[in-house]
């Protein structure tokens, strides 16, 4: 990735992050799509494949694939830091990883980014391709008597070339296996995150507030509604239930006592021609953490 493209991607990353955090909705959507599927992949492609010349098809395929990998890595980092996964944390994580990937080729020595020059064997003059061996008459006699002697003379240049070729093959194998190792690491981290989250949420108690269908309206204009709650935790009590009618009316408040299994149910008499709002509060809360709307009877 050349310097101009690096600056363009860095500028787009900053602009997309600002749009997600403070821009209007159209710009927020556009910035989020760029941070999710385009910009991180371009930056990571430049960092991982700086020593290769990729085709347009390869870059088109790698950009969204590596961008989604960056999303997974960002989620893992946010989880490890125990930070809530919201718009701010997601934007900062993906934007930071993109800028770090852009900086990797700039921080490496220039020699590390240049592809190793192909070494070509220099042709040797005719007559020097094999080491010349002069035999004395005595040596010739010994060889003749032994009848079978196998001699292999390997020039030092051939040994050095073979060692260089083996080293180049190992380096090529490492470069080819690096993307696969990255994918396996991402999948392993995502699996670990999923397993850890499932263990933490398995014992989580979920509080629910529900109501049965309204009964018929009586002569006084009221109807009876069965309201129930489940998953009430004793340590969060005492719980308060509020019932509010039309706007401007004072809500009715009452303290409810859950049963031993964390459930509560009661028949409430409510006006039939009003849309009622039922709120459930924990001890010390100023805002309802469960809200139920009961429509009017037509």
Sine and cosine of phi, psi and omega as CSV:
sin_phi,cos_phi,sin_psi,cos_psi,sin_omega,cos_omega
0.00,0.00,0.82,-0.57,-0.02,-1.00
-0.97,0.23,0.16,-0.99,-0.09,-1.00
-0.90,0.43,-0.63,0.78,-0.01,-1.00
-0.89,0.45,-0.71,0.70,0.01,-1.00
-0.91,0.42,-0.59,0.80,0.05,-1.00
-0.88,0.47,-0.68,0.73,0.02,-1.00
-0.92,0.40,-0.62,0.78,0.01,-1.00
-0.90,0.43,-0.71,0.70,0.00,-1.00
-0.91,0.42,-0.64,0.77,0.04,-1.00
-0.89,0.45,-0.69,0.73,0.04,-1.00
-0.90,0.44,-0.66,0.75,0.04,-1.00
-0.91,0.42,-0.57,0.82,0.03,-1.00
-0.90,0.44,-0.73,0.69,0.02,-1.00
-0.90,0.44,-0.68,0.73,-0.01,-1.00
-0.91,0.42,-0.65,0.76,0.02,-1.00
-0.91,0.42,-0.64,0.77,0.03,-1.00
-0.90,0.44,-0.68,0.73,0.03,-1.00
-0.90,0.44,-0.64,0.77,0.01,-1.00
-0.90,0.43,-0.64,0.77,0.01,-1.00
-0.92,0.40,-0.63,0.78,-0.10,-1.00
-1.00,0.10,-0.55,0.83,-0.14,-0.99
-0.70,-0.71,0.04,1.00,-0.06,-1.00
-1.00,0.01,0.18,-0.98,0.10,-0.99
-0.92,0.39,0.18,-0.98,-0.14,-0.99
-0.85,0.52,-0.70,0.71,0.02,-1.00
-0.86,0.51,-0.67,0.74,0.03,-1.00
-0.94,0.35,-0.55,0.84,0.05,-1.00
-0.89,0.46,-0.68,0.73,0.01,-1.00
-0.91,0.41,-0.70,0.71,-0.01,-1.00
-0.89,0.45,-0.70,0.71,0.03,-1.00
-0.90,0.43,-0.62,0.79,0.03,-1.00
-0.91,0.42,-0.64,0.77,0.04,-1.00
-0.91,0.42,-0.64,0.77,0.03,-1.00
-0.90,0.43,-0.67,0.75,0.01,-1.00
-0.95,0.30,-0.37,0.93,-0.05,-1.00
-1.00,-0.01,-0.59,0.81,-0.20,-0.98
-0.79,-0.61,-0.08,1.00,-0.12,-0.99
-0.79,-0.61,-0.91,0.41,-0.19,-0.98
-0.89,0.45,-0.72,0.69,0.02,-1.00
-0.87,0.48,-0.64,0.77,0.00,-1.00
-0.90,0.43,-0.64,0.77,0.04,-1.00
-0.89,0.46,-0.68,0.73,-0.02,-1.00
-0.92,0.40,-0.69,0.72,-0.02,-1.00
-0.93,0.37,-0.58,0.82,0.05,-1.00
-0.88,0.48,-0.68,0.73,0.04,-1.00
-0.91,0.42,-0.52,0.85,0.00,-1.00
-0.98,0.21,-0.61,0.79,-0.07,-1.00
-0.99,0.11,-0.55,0.83,-0.11,-0.99
-0.88,-0.47,0.64,0.77,0.00,-1.00
-0.94,0.35,-0.35,0.94,-0.04,-1.00
-0.99,-0.12,0.10,0.99,0.01,-1.00
-0.82,-0.57,0.48,-0.88,0.08,-1.00
-0.99,-0.15,0.94,-0.33,-0.07,-1.00
-1.00,-0.04,0.52,-0.85,0.08,-1.00
-0.99,0.17,0.19,-0.98,0.02,-1.00
-0.89,0.45,-0.60,0.80,0.02,-1.00
-0.91,0.41,-0.68,0.73,0.01,-1.00
-0.89,0.45,-0.68,0.73,0.02,-1.00
-0.91,0.41,-0.60,0.80,0.01,-1.00
-0.91,0.42,-0.60,0.80,0.00,-1.00
-0.98,0.22,-0.64,0.77,-0.07,-1.00
-0.95,0.31,-0.54,0.84,-0.08,-1.00
-0.85,0.52,-0.82,0.57,0.01,-1.00
-0.93,0.35,-0.56,0.83,-0.02,-1.00
-0.91,0.42,-0.75,0.67,0.01,-1.00
-0.95,0.32,-0.46,0.89,0.08,-1.00
-0.90,0.44,-0.69,0.73,0.04,-1.00
-0.92,0.40,-0.54,0.84,0.09,-1.00
-0.90,0.43,-0.63,0.78,0.05,-1.00
-0.90,0.44,-0.59,0.81,0.06,-1.00
-0.87,0.49,-0.68,0.73,0.01,-1.00
-0.91,0.42,-0.71,0.71,0.02,-1.00
-0.88,0.47,-0.65,0.76,0.04,-1.00
-0.89,0.45,-0.65,0.76,0.06,-1.00
-0.89,0.46,-0.63,0.77,0.05,-1.00
-0.89,0.45,-0.69,0.73,0.01,-1.00
-0.90,0.43,-0.66,0.75,0.03,-1.00
-0.90,0.44,-0.64,0.77,0.02,-1.00
-0.91,0.41,-0.68,0.73,-0.01,-1.00
-0.91,0.42,-0.54,0.84,0.02,-1.00
-0.99,0.14,-0.04,1.00,0.00,-1.00
0.85,0.53,0.63,0.77,0.03,-1.00
-0.98,-0.22,0.67,-0.74,0.03,-1.00
-0.86,0.51,0.68,-0.73,-0.01,-1.00
-0.99,0.11,1.00,-0.09,0.01,-1.00
-0.75,-0.66,-0.16,-0.99,-0.06,-1.00
-0.88,0.48,-0.67,0.74,-0.05,-1.00
-0.91,0.41,-0.78,0.63,-0.05,-1.00
-0.91,0.42,-0.64,0.77,0.00,-1.00
-0.91,0.42,-0.68,0.73,-0.01,-1.00
-0.91,0.41,-0.70,0.71,0.00,-1.00
-0.90,0.43,-0.63,0.78,-0.03,-1.00
-0.92,0.38,-0.77,0.64,-0.02,-1.00
-0.92,0.39,-0.65,0.76,0.03,-1.00
-0.90,0.43,-0.65,0.76,0.01,-1.00
-0.91,0.41,-0.69,0.72,0.02,-1.00
-0.89,0.45,-0.60,0.80,0.04,-1.00
-0.90,0.43,-0.71,0.70,0.01,-1.00
-0.92,0.40,-0.58,0.81,0.04,-1.00
-0.91,0.41,-0.68,0.74,0.03,-1.00
-0.89,0.45,-0.58,0.81,0.05,-1.00
-0.92,0.38,-0.52,0.86,-0.05,-1.00
-0.99,0.15,-0.32,0.95,-0.06,-1.00
-0.86,0.51,-0.77,0.63,0.01,-1.00
-0.89,0.45,-0.47,0.88,-0.02,-1.00
-0.97,0.25,-0.46,0.89,-0.03,-1.00
-1.00,0.07,-0.36,0.93,-0.01,-1.00
-0.97,0.26,0.48,-0.87,0.09,-1.00
-0.88,0.47,0.49,-0.87,-0.02,-1.00
-0.88,0.48,-0.54,0.84,0.00,-1.00
-0.92,0.39,-0.46,0.89,-0.01,-1.00
-0.96,0.27,-0.39,0.92,-0.02,-1.00
-1.00,-0.01,-0.33,0.94,-0.04,-1.00
-0.98,0.17,0.69,-0.73,0.01,-1.00
-0.94,0.34,0.64,-0.77,-0.01,-1.00
-0.89,0.46,0.71,-0.70,-0.03,-1.00
-0.92,0.38,0.65,-0.76,0.00,-1.00
-0.95,0.31,0.79,-0.61,-0.01,-1.00
-1.00,-0.03,0.81,-0.58,0.01,-1.00
-0.95,-0.32,0.67,-0.74,-0.01,-1.00
-0.94,0.33,0.82,-0.57,0.00,-1.00
-0.96,0.29,0.77,-0.63,0.02,-1.00
-0.91,0.41,0.67,-0.74,0.03,-1.00
-0.99,-0.12,0.53,-0.85,0.03,-1.00
-0.85,0.53,0.47,-0.88,0.02,-1.00
-0.88,0.47,0.73,-0.68,-0.02,-1.00
0.98,-0.19,-0.22,0.98,0.02,-1.00
-0.92,-0.40,0.17,0.98,0.00,-1.00
-0.96,0.28,-0.39,0.92,0.07,-1.00
-0.79,-0.61,0.59,-0.81,0.03,-1.00
-0.91,0.41,0.69,-0.73,-0.04,-1.00
-1.00,0.09,0.71,-0.70,-0.02,-1.00
-0.86,-0.50,0.86,-0.51,0.06,-1.00
-0.99,-0.16,0.82,-0.58,-0.03,-1.00
-0.95,-0.31,0.70,-0.71,0.10,-1.00
-0.98,0.18,0.29,-0.96,0.05,-1.00
-0.84,0.55,-0.60,0.80,0.02,-1.00
-0.91,0.42,-0.68,0.73,0.03,-1.00
-0.89,0.47,-0.64,0.77,0.01,-1.00
-0.89,0.46,-0.60,0.80,0.02,-1.00
-0.91,0.40,-0.68,0.73,0.01,-1.00
-0.88,0.47,-0.68,0.73,0.00,-1.00
-0.91,0.42,-0.61,0.79,0.01,-1.00
-0.92,0.40,-0.60,0.80,0.00,-1.00
-0.95,0.31,-0.62,0.78,0.02,-1.00
-0.93,0.36,-0.39,0.92,0.07,-1.00
0.93,0.38,-0.66,0.75,-0.03,-1.00
-0.76,-0.65,0.94,-0.34,0.09,-1.00
-0.69,-0.73,0.83,-0.56,0.01,-1.00
-0.97,-0.24,0.84,-0.54,0.00,-1.00
-0.84,-0.54,0.72,-0.70,0.04,-1.00
-0.78,-0.63,0.91,-0.41,0.00,-1.00
-0.96,-0.29,0.91,-0.42,-0.02,-1.00
-0.96,-0.28,0.90,-0.44,0.02,-1.00
-0.86,0.51,0.53,-0.85,0.04,-1.00
-0.86,0.50,-0.50,0.87,-0.01,-1.00
-0.91,0.42,-0.61,0.79,0.02,-1.00
-0.91,0.41,-0.60,0.80,0.03,-1.00
-0.91,0.42,-0.68,0.74,0.02,-1.00
-0.91,0.42,-0.63,0.78,0.02,-1.00
-0.91,0.41,-0.64,0.76,0.02,-1.00
-0.90,0.44,-0.66,0.76,0.04,-1.00
-0.90,0.43,-0.64,0.77,0.02,-1.00
-0.91,0.40,-0.64,0.77,0.03,-1.00
-0.90,0.43,-0.65,0.76,0.01,-1.00
-0.91,0.42,-0.65,0.76,0.04,-1.00
-0.90,0.43,-0.64,0.76,0.03,-1.00
-0.91,0.42,-0.61,0.80,0.03,-1.00
-0.91,0.41,-0.66,0.75,0.04,-1.00
-0.90,0.44,-0.67,0.74,0.02,-1.00
-0.90,0.44,-0.65,0.76,0.03,-1.00
-0.91,0.42,-0.63,0.78,0.02,-1.00
-0.90,0.43,-0.64,0.77,0.03,-1.00
-0.90,0.44,-0.68,0.74,0.01,-1.00
-0.90,0.43,-0.57,0.82,0.01,-1.00
-0.96,0.29,-0.54,0.84,-0.03,-1.00
-1.00,0.09,-0.24,0.97,-0.04,-1.00
-0.88,0.48,-0.74,0.67,0.05,-1.00
-0.87,0.49,-0.62,0.79,0.03,-1.00
-0.90,0.43,-0.65,0.76,0.04,-1.00
-0.90,0.44,-0.60,0.80,0.04,-1.00
-0.90,0.43,-0.68,0.73,0.02,-1.00
-0.89,0.45,-0.69,0.72,0.01,-1.00
-0.90,0.44,-0.61,0.79,0.03,-1.00
-0.91,0.41,-0.66,0.75,0.02,-1.00
-0.91,0.42,-0.71,0.71,0.01,-1.00
-0.90,0.43,-0.64,0.77,0.05,-1.00
-0.90,0.43,-0.68,0.74,0.04,-1.00
-0.90,0.43,-0.65,0.76,0.04,-1.00
-0.90,0.43,-0.63,0.77,0.03,-1.00
-0.91,0.42,-0.67,0.75,0.03,-1.00
-0.90,0.44,-0.65,0.76,0.03,-1.00
-0.90,0.45,-0.69,0.72,0.00,-1.00
-0.90,0.44,-0.67,0.74,-0.01,-1.00
-0.92,0.40,-0.70,0.72,0.00,-1.00
-0.91,0.42,-0.62,0.78,0.02,-1.00
-0.92,0.39,-0.65,0.76,0.01,-1.00
-0.90,0.44,-0.59,0.81,0.04,-1.00
-0.92,0.39,-0.62,0.78,-0.02,-1.00
-0.95,0.32,-0.58,0.81,-0.07,-1.00
-1.00,-0.01,-0.09,1.00,-0.05,-1.00
-0.91,0.42,-0.66,0.75,-0.04,-1.00
-1.00,-0.05,0.14,0.99,-0.02,-1.00
-0.96,0.28,0.75,-0.66,0.02,-1.00
-1.00,0.03,0.81,-0.59,-0.01,-1.00
-0.98,-0.22,0.82,-0.58,0.02,-1.00
-1.00,-0.04,0.76,-0.65,-0.01,-1.00
-0.81,-0.59,0.62,-0.78,0.05,-1.00
-0.83,-0.55,0.84,-0.55,-0.09,-1.00
-0.62,-0.78,0.21,-0.98,0.00,-1.00
-0.59,-0.80,0.58,-0.82,0.08,-1.00
-0.99,0.15,0.27,-0.96,0.06,-1.00
-0.83,0.56,0.59,-0.81,-0.03,-1.00
-0.91,0.40,0.55,-0.84,0.10,-1.00
-0.99,0.15,0.04,-1.00,-0.01,-1.00
-0.93,0.38,0.45,-0.89,0.01,-1.00
-0.99,0.16,0.77,-0.64,-0.02,-1.00
-1.00,0.10,-0.10,-0.99,-0.07,-1.00
-0.91,0.42,-0.45,0.89,0.01,-1.00
-1.00,0.05,0.06,1.00,0.05,-1.00
1.00,0.06,0.24,0.97,-0.01,-1.00
-0.95,-0.31,0.34,-0.94,0.08,-1.00
-0.68,-0.73,0.38,-0.92,-0.04,-1.00
-0.97,-0.26,0.79,-0.62,-0.02,-1.00
-0.82,-0.58,0.77,-0.64,0.06,-1.00
-1.00,0.05,0.92,-0.40,0.01,-1.00
-0.95,-0.32,0.70,-0.71,-0.04,-1.00
-0.66,-0.75,0.38,-0.93,0.05,-1.00
-0.66,-0.75,0.54,-0.84,0.03,-1.00
-0.68,-0.73,0.30,-0.96,-0.01,-1.00
0.96,0.28,0.45,0.89,0.03,-1.00
-0.98,0.18,0.77,-0.63,-0.03,-1.00
-0.98,-0.19,0.75,-0.66,-0.07,-1.00
-0.88,0.47,-0.57,0.82,-0.04,-1.00
-0.94,0.35,-0.32,0.95,0.03,-1.00
-1.00,0.00,-0.09,1.00,-0.03,-1.00
-0.99,0.12,0.05,-1.00,0.01,1.00
-0.96,0.26,0.54,-0.84,0.00,-1.00
-1.00,0.01,0.54,-0.84,0.03,-1.00
-0.85,-0.53,0.71,-0.70,0.03,-1.00
-0.92,-0.39,0.77,-0.63,0.04,-1.00
-0.89,-0.45,0.57,-0.82,0.04,-1.00
-0.78,-0.62,0.86,-0.51,-0.04,-1.00
-0.83,-0.56,0.65,-0.76,0.03,-1.00
-1.00,-0.08,-0.75,-0.67,0.00,-1.00
-0.91,0.42,0.28,-0.96,-0.05,-1.00
-0.87,0.50,0.68,-0.73,0.04,-1.00
0.99,-0.11,-0.20,0.98,0.00,-1.00
-1.00,0.08,0.51,-0.86,0.00,-1.00
-0.98,0.19,0.81,-0.59,-0.02,-1.00
-0.94,0.35,0.49,-0.87,0.09,-1.00
-1.00,0.00,0.79,-0.61,-0.03,-1.00
-0.92,-0.40,0.60,-0.80,0.06,-1.00
-0.45,-0.89,0.58,-0.81,0.04,-1.00
-1.00,0.01,0.78,-0.63,-0.02,-1.00
-0.95,-0.30,0.53,-0.85,-0.01,-1.00
-0.90,-0.43,0.95,-0.32,-0.01,-1.00
-0.95,0.32,0.40,-0.92,0.05,-1.00
-0.97,0.25,0.02,-1.00,-0.04,-1.00
-0.90,0.44,-0.46,0.89,0.01,-1.00
-1.00,0.01,0.18,0.98,0.06,-1.00
0.99,0.16,0.38,0.92,0.00,-1.00
-0.90,-0.44,0.36,-0.93,0.06,-1.00
-0.50,-0.87,0.61,-0.79,0.02,-1.00
-0.45,-0.89,0.61,-0.79,-0.01,-1.00
-0.34,-0.94,0.45,-0.89,0.06,-1.00
-1.00,0.00,0.86,-0.50,0.00,-1.00
-0.95,-0.31,0.70,-0.72,0.07,-1.00
-1.00,-0.09,0.89,-0.45,-0.11,-0.99
-0.80,-0.60,0.44,-0.90,0.06,-1.00
-0.88,0.47,0.64,-0.77,-0.06,-1.00
-0.99,0.17,-0.38,0.93,-0.09,-1.00
-0.98,-0.19,0.22,0.98,-0.02,-1.00
-0.84,-0.55,0.52,-0.85,0.12,-0.99
-1.00,0.06,0.88,-0.47,-0.14,-0.99
-0.98,-0.20,0.57,-0.82,0.05,-1.00
-0.89,-0.46,0.86,-0.52,-0.01,-1.00
-0.94,-0.35,0.81,-0.59,-0.01,-1.00
-0.86,-0.50,0.61,-0.79,0.01,-1.00
-0.90,-0.43,0.81,-0.59,-0.05,-1.00
-0.88,-0.47,0.64,-0.77,0.18,-0.98
-1.00,0.07,0.20,-0.98,-0.02,-1.00
-0.89,0.47,0.81,-0.59,0.04,-1.00
1.00,0.04,-0.11,0.99,0.01,-1.00
-0.98,0.20,0.59,-0.80,0.10,-0.99
-0.97,-0.23,-0.16,0.99,0.04,-1.00
-0.79,-0.61,0.62,-0.78,-0.01,-1.00
-0.92,0.39,0.72,-0.69,0.04,-1.00
-1.00,-0.10,-0.12,0.99,0.17,-0.99
-0.64,-0.76,0.76,-0.65,-0.03,-1.00
-0.78,-0.63,0.67,-0.74,-0.03,-1.00
-0.77,-0.64,0.74,-0.67,0.03,-1.00
-0.94,-0.35,0.78,-0.62,0.00,-1.00
-0.90,-0.43,0.89,-0.46,-0.07,-1.00
-0.95,0.30,0.31,-0.95,0.04,-1.00
-0.97,0.24,0.41,-0.91,0.04,-1.00
-1.00,0.04,0.83,-0.56,-0.03,-1.00
-0.99,0.12,0.00,0.00,0.00,0.00
